[in-house]
């Protein structure tokens, strides 16, 4: 009787373990909201494509955040494209657009704020933001570390602006290249820009510049890249002739953000083998990368502590300065 009870208990345990295992597998096999499998295409050979996550997996998590980058890595993306720009104190961060108003709980221009000031803000817009309530504007260094942990290639876009804004960016390019070199990606990260001064500075520093163009002018684009030593180009509308011509010249082609399998298939059939997309993935999320997740949490925590320490000393210095002023005025 005891043996039968033990046997039944064992079978029950095995059954429960099987149910848990199936549940866990089902959870892992669930696609993120908004994502589509590239492997569902009957035309595209997914093994023959480099899939670049546009601003991270930005159809599933807020754009340009560590959450979007990590999710892209877990879903099999080969690379991640990010918008980057420098802060007032020269720190490069991942953020699109000059103003923080639309994506955060703050207001102001990125270029007029320090990295510490930006770190006080929280991302409060973007896809599925309620699932990621505490995301910050990441520094480029943070983004590179997470991308490296998933072995993802970096495609970094430096957007244009006024003459004054572009000059500010150009003045900070040395810091950018130093950051890429420090983290070992200066030879693999592609930097896209429409400004020739940016591209030439990147090339001079040993980086990989790529031309950003919105105009479908095949021969001129390819000729511009080969003449100036750019590794490739990004374009909103890229025709088969341009793609074929680029391939013949060993250039990389980054098309527009393909959000449907039809768009991706159109590019693929035209000969493009690097697909940029905010929602196309190669597989459902794998298990969380413990190192990447731990780094994200620890990095955010350390930055918070550092900001508090900096704020403490700034206030201390200010109070001393005020005391001296009051004393000089004879105020007790």
N, C-alpha and C positions, 0 to 999 in steps of 0.2 A: 504493500500500500504506500509506504514511504517512498519506495523507488518510483512508483507511478506518479506521485505528487511532484517529486523532483524532476521527473522527465517532463511533466506538463508545465512546470514552472520554467524549465529550460526552454521548451518550445515557445512559451509565451514571451520570454525575454528575446529569443531570436526573432519572433514575429514583430515585436516592438522595435527592435533594432532595424529590421528590414523596412518597416514603415518610416522610421526616422531617416534612414538612408535614402529612400525614395523621395521623401519630402525635401531633404537637403538637395538632392539632385534636381528635383523640380524647381527649387528656389534658384539654383545656379543656372538652370536652363531658361529662366524667365528673362526675356529681353527688357532692357530699360525702356520706360515710356518714351515713345517717339523714335526708337531705333528700328532699323531694318537690316536684314542680313544680306550682305553682298553675295553670299553663297546661294541665295535663292534665285539668282540670275542664271538663265540657261545659256546665256551668251558669254558671260565673263568667266574667265579662269582666275579665281581669286588668288591662286598661288603665283600668278603672273602679274599681279597688281600690287603696287605700293599704295596703301590706303592712309591718307593723311587726315587726321581729325581737325576739322575747321574750328579754331578757337577752343580746342579740346572737343569733347563730344557735347557740343553746345546746344543740341536739340534735346538733350537729356539732363543737363546740369548747366548752371550759369556759366556763360562764356568766359574764357581766359582765367578760370579759377583752377586751383589744385584739384578740386573735386572732378572737374571736367577732364583734366589731364589724366588723372588716375583712372577714371572710368574708361577713357579711350584705350589706355594700356591694358586694362582687364578684358576689354572686348576685342583684342587682337589687332588694333591699329598699328601700322608700321611707323607712323610719325605723327607729329602734332604741329599745327600751325598756330602761332600766337602773335597778337599785336603787342608791340613793345614801345616804350617811350621812357625818357629820363625824368626823374623828379628834380626839384629845385636843387637838392644837394647831390645830384649826380648818380643816384641809385636807379638802375633800370628796372621797371616794373611791367607786368603784363596787364594791359588795359587798352581798350579801343576808344578813340575819341578824346578830345582835349579836356572835356568837363566830366567830373564825377557825378553830376546831378542825376543822370538817368539810371545809373546802375547801383548807386550806394545811398546810404542815409545821410550823406553830406553834400556839400556844394563847393564849387570852386574848380580851378584848373589844375590838372596834374602837375604841370610845369611850375606852378606857383606854390606847390606844397612840398614839404620834406617827406621822406619815406616814413618817418615816425608819425607825421600828421595823417598820412594816408592809412597807416596801420590802425588808426583809431576808428576808421570807418568800417562798415559792414556792407557786404553785397546784399541788396534787398530787391533785386530784379533779375530776370532771366528765367529760363525754363526750369520748372520743378524747384524753384528757389525754396519752397517750404520744406523740402527734403534736405536742403543744405542751408540751414538758417544762420550759420556762423562763419560763412566764407569771407575771407579778406582779399584785398587786392594783393596777389602774390608778387614777390620780387622775382626777377628773372632767375636769380640763383636758386631760389626754391623750386621754380618750375623745371629747371635743368636737372636738378637732383632727382625729382620724381620721374621725369622723362627717361633719365638714364637708368633708373631702377627697372623700367619696363623696356629698355633697349629701343626707345623710340627716337627716330630722327627728328631734328628740330627745323622748322621753317618759320623764320621770324620776319614779320612785316613791320616796317617803319613807315607809317602813313605820313602824307604831306601836310602842309599847313601854310601859314604866312611866311614871308621871307625871314622875319624875326624868329618865328618858331623853328624853322628849318635850320637856321644858324645856331640856335641853342642846341638842337639835336646833334648837329655836326661837331660842335665843341665838346660833346660828351661821348663821341664815338670811341675815343681811346679807352675810356672806362668800359664801354661795352665789349670791345675786343679783349681787354684784359680779363673780364669776367668769363668770356667764352674759353679763353686759354687756360684760366685757372681751373675750370671744370672739365677740361679736355675735349671740348667740342668745337674748337675754332676751325678745324679742318672738315667737319661734317655738317655743321649747322649752315643752312642757307639763309641769307639775309635778302629780303625782297624790298625794293624801294623804287619809286618813280623819279627820285632825285639823283642825277648823275654824280653830284658831289658826294653823296652818301655811298653810292656804289663804288666810286673810285677810292674813297677812303677805306672802305672794307677790303677792297682788292689789294690796296697798298699795304694793309696790315696782315695780309695772308689769308683773308677770309674768303667766303664763297658768295659773291654778289649775284643777284638775279633781278632782271628788269621787271617792273610792274607796269603793265600797259593795259588800257581798256579798248584800244583800237585794233581791229583785225586787219593788220597790214603785213601779210606773211613775209615777203622778202625783206622788208625794211627791219622788222623786228629781229629776225634771225641774223641778218647782216649786222645790226647794231650790237647784238650779243657777241658774235664771233669777233667783230672788230675791237670791241672794248674788253674782251676777256671775261664776260659774264657767263655763269654756268647754265643759265636758262632764263625763263621768263614766266610771268603769270598773266593771264588774260581772261577777260570776261567771256569773249566769244572767240573760240579757237577752231579754225576750220581744218579739214583733213590735210590740205596742202601745207599749211603752217606746221602741223604736227609731224608730217612726213619730212619736211625740210629740216625741222629741228632735230629729228632723230638722226638724219644723215650727217648732221654737224655735231652730234654728241651732246645736244642741249637737253636740259630738263624742261618739261612743260607742266605748269600748274594751272589747271583750268579753274573755272568758277566753282563755287560751292554746289556740288551735285546732291540734291536732296531726294531724288527718286532713282530707282533702278534704271528707268528709261534714260535719264540724263547720263548716268554712269555708263550704260551700254552704248549710248551715242558716242561718248568720248572714246570708249574702248575700241569700238568698231572703226573709229577714225585713226586709231593707232596709239592713243595715249595710254601710258602704263602707270601713271601717277594720278590717282583719283583723290581729289580734295572733297571732303563731305563732313557735314555736321552731325549726320545721323546714320550713315551706312557703316556697318561693322562686320567683322569676319566671324565672330562667334559670340554667344551669350557670355556675360561676365564670368570669369574664372574666380577662384577664391581670392580674397583680398590679399594684396601684397603687404605683409606685416611691416616690412621695412619702410615702404612708401607711406603707409598710414601713420606709423609711429613718427616718421620724420615730419610729416605735415602737422601733426598735433604738437610735437615737441618744439618745432620751429615757431609755430604760432604762439605757444606759451612763452618761449624765451624772448620773442620780440615784444610781447606784452610786458614782461618783467623789465626788459631793457628800456622800453618807453617810459615806464613808471620811474625808473632810476634817473633817466635823463630829465624828466619833468621835475623830479624832486630837486636835483641840483640847479636846474634853471630857475626854479622858484626861490631857491636859497640864494643864488647869485643876485636875483632881482631884489630880494629883500635887503641884502647887504647894500646894494646900490642905492636903494631908496633911503636907507638909514643914513648913508653918507650925504645924500642930497638934503635930507631933513636937517642933519647936523650943520651943514654949511649954511642953511637958511636960519639956523637958530631955533628950529622947531624941536621940542622935546618929545 
